[in-house]
């Protein structure tokens, strides 16, 4: 095997069948590594950022805390929660320890059995057009004050026109 062939073999072993980079023990993405940047994968001209191992751990720990808190608030033991939800007690223990990440439907079933629920919320600031905010921040405080006075006067004129009377 030539040095070029050996290099190709090492490169091909570093990705799975879908072309996703695999991390080996000791790689930068390992828990002990310094570099926690996401791995970028290029597919059909689009670059996808894959979550880092630390991102996955954050999600697992969030599920663990959520379940543990809900179970404790309901006053249930893991065994009682297992009986109510139909999920094995050992699985509940592993979720609460952060050893595994439950599927969403499993987490929902466990939370429901503990008298809680899983809900989605819009994250603050998402979908907000920040162009006007940036424009205002570029102005001096005096300019913003004058603009506020002008806009208040325009609003007053508008409400005077639309008020019955």
N, C-alpha and C positions, 0 to 999 in steps of 0.2 A: 504494500500500500504506500503510495507516494504521500509526501507531506500535505499536498493539496487535497487528496482524497480523505486523509485523516481529519483535516480541518472541516471539510464538508460534512463528514460523519458526525463531528461534534456539534456543528450548527444544526443539523437536522434532528439530533437528539434533544436539542434545546427547545423545540416547538412540538405541540401535539398535532393530531391529524387535522385540526381546524386552522392550524397556523398560529395558534395562541402561544406566546412564549411561556415555557415552563420554568419555574424557579427551582433551583437545586438548593440543598442545605448550604447555608453560608453565603447565598446570593444577597445582594443589597436589599431585596424585598423581604428577607427573612426577619424575624422579630428582633434579632440582635443587630441588624444592619443599620447604618446611618441613613442611607438614602431610601426615602419612602415615597418617591415620585411614582405616579401611575405608569404602567407600561403602555406605550402607544402602539396600536396595531393599525396598519394601513390596509384597507379593503376597498377595492374598486375606486380609488381616488379619494376615499373618505378616511380620515384618521379618527379612530375610536380610542378613547382613553379607558383602559381597563382599571377597575378599582384596585388599590393596593391592598396588601394583606392587612395593614392597619385599619383601612376602611371597613373591611369585612369583620374584623375583630370588634370595631366600634358598634356595628349593627348587631352582632351576636350579644355583646354585653348590654346593649339597650334592651333587647328582647329578654335577657336574663333578669335585668333589674325590673322591667315592667311586670313580668310574670311573678317574680318573688314578692314585689310590693303588693300586687293584687291579691295574691294568695294570703299573705300575712294580714292584710286589711280585712279579708273575709273570715279570718280566724281558722282557716283550714290547714290541715297538715298535708304534706305531699301525698300521702296515702289516700286521704279523703278526697283530694282534688282528682287523683287518679280514678277513684271509683265514680265520681260525678261526671268526669269528662270522657272516660274510656281510653285514656292515654296511660300507658304503663308508668308506674311510680319512678322507675329507673330513668325513663326518658325525661320526666319532669325534673328530676335531680340533675341530669346532664344539661338540660336547658338552663336551669337556674345557676349552675356552675359556669356557664358560658362555654361548655365543651362542644356543644352543637348549636346550630342555628335552626330553629323550627321553621317549617313552612308557614305561610301566612294563615292558612286555614286551620292548622294545628294550634297556632298561637291564639287565634280567635276562639276556637273551641275551649281552650284552657281558660282564657280570660272570661268567657261567658259562664263557665262552670264556677268561676270565682266571683261572679256578680259584677264583672267589669266588661268593657268592650273596647275594640280597636277601632279608632276613627281616623280619617285623614283630614288634614287641615291645609289650607293654602299657606305656604310659607310667606312670612312678611317680606315685602319688598320684591317678590317675584312678579313679573309682568308690569312693573311700574316704569313708566317712561320718565327717565331721569334727565332728559334734555333741558327742561325748564329749570329744574333744580340747579343743574350745572351753570346755566346762563345766569341765574340769580346770584350764585356764589362767586361768579367772576366780577360782579358789580361791587362797588364800594358800598359801605353801609348807608351813606347819604343817598346814593343812587337808588338803593332798594327802598329807602324810606319815601323818597319822592314818588317812586313807582307805586308803592302801596297807597299813598294819598290819592294819586291819579286813578288807580283801580277802584278805590272806595267811592270816589266821586262818580265814576262810570256806573258802578253798581247801584248807587243811590238814584241816579237818573233813570236807570232801567226799572227799578222797583217803583219809582214814581209814575212811570208810564203805564205799568201793568196793574197798579192798584186801582180798585174801584173807587170812584169818588168824584 
